[in-house]
Amino acid sequence: MDMVMKLGASSAVVIFTKSSCCISHTIETLIRSFGANPIVYELDTHPNGKQMEKALLELGCQPSVPAIFIGKELVGGANEIMSLNVRGKLKQLLIRANAIWI
């Protein structure tokens, strides 16, 4: 779990995904559409991917991907990101995390 938290805090936006997950791709595209440049870890291709997936499950991510950290904090998965976006709060969160400048 420490490795995931450390990686999650390594950049303004960090996304844990799997290369075969279309929802992960959609969330990454949404975040990039605001101008953010997230660090993306694909768990199915990462050498420590299985350990990282287990840690995400322990942190409460159900399903394990996508898991999104913004501003060094675990925001959650696709549902949380889409909810923030629909309520107009995702952009503000990205600005506060210094992921985008407007």
C-alpha positions in Angstrom: 0.0 0.0 0.0 2.9 2.4 0.7 4.1 2.0 -2.9 0.7 3.0 -4.3 0.4 6.0 -1.9 3.9 7.1 -2.7 3.3 6.9 -6.5 -0.1 8.6 -6.0 1.7 11.5 -4.4 4.4 11.8 -7.0 2.5 14.1 -9.4 -0.5 16.4 -9.5 -2.6 13.7 -11.2 -1.9 9.9 -11.1 -4.1 7.3 -12.7 -3.8 3.6 -12.1 -5.3 1.7 -15.1 -5.3 -1.5 -17.1 -4.6 -1.3 -20.8 -7.7 -3.3 -21.6 -10.1 -1.1 -19.5 -12.1 1.3 -21.7 -13.4 3.2 -18.6 -9.8 3.9 -17.6 -9.1 5.3 -21.1 -12.2 7.5 -20.9 -11.2 8.9 -17.5 -7.7 9.6 -18.7 -9.1 11.3 -21.8 -11.5 13.4 -19.7 -8.7 14.6 -17.4 -6.4 15.4 -20.4 -9.2 17.4 -21.9 -8.8 19.9 -19.1 -5.1 20.3 -20.1 -3.7 18.1 -17.3 -0.9 15.7 -18.0 -1.4 12.7 -15.7 1.1 10.0 -14.9 -0.5 6.7 -15.9 0.4 3.3 -14.4 -1.0 0.4 -16.4 -1.1 -2.4 -13.8 -1.3 -5.2 -16.4 2.0 -4.2 -17.9 3.8 -2.8 -14.8 6.3 -5.2 -13.1 4.7 -4.6 -9.7 1.2 -4.4 -11.1 -0.4 -7.2 -9.1 1.0 -5.8 -5.8 -0.3 -2.3 -6.7 -3.7 -3.7 -7.7 -4.0 -5.5 -4.3 -3.0 -2.3 -2.5 -5.7 -0.4 -4.4 -8.3 -2.9 -3.4 -7.1 -2.6 0.3 -7.6 1.2 -0.1 -11.2 0.6 -1.0 -11.1 0.9 -4.8 -13.8 -1.4 -6.1 -13.1 -2.2 -8.9 -9.3 -1.6 -8.6 -9.1 0.5 -11.8 -9.3 3.2 -12.7 -8.0 4.7 -9.4 -7.3 8.4 -9.6 -5.1 10.5 -7.3 -5.4 14.3 -7.6 -3.4 16.6 -5.4 -1.7 13.7 -3.7 -5.0 12.3 -2.4 -7.0 9.3 -3.6 -10.1 10.7 -5.2 -11.6 7.4 -6.1 -12.6 5.7 -9.3 -14.6 6.5 -12.4 -17.8 7.2 -10.5 -16.2 9.8 -8.3 -14.5 11.5 -11.2 -17.6 11.6 -13.4 -19.6 12.9 -10.4 -17.1 15.7 -9.8 -17.2 16.6 -13.5 -21.0 16.6 -13.7 -21.1 18.9 -10.7 -18.5 21.2 -12.2 -15.9 20.5 -9.5 -13.3 18.4 -11.3 -11.8 21.5 -13.0 -11.5 23.3 -9.7 -9.9 20.2 -8.1 -7.3 20.1 -10.9 -6.6 23.8 -10.5 -6.1 23.4 -6.7 -3.7 20.5 -7.3 -1.7 22.7 -9.8 -2.4 20.1 -12.5 -3.8 22.9 -14.7 -3.5 26.7 -14.8 -6.3 28.9 -16.0 
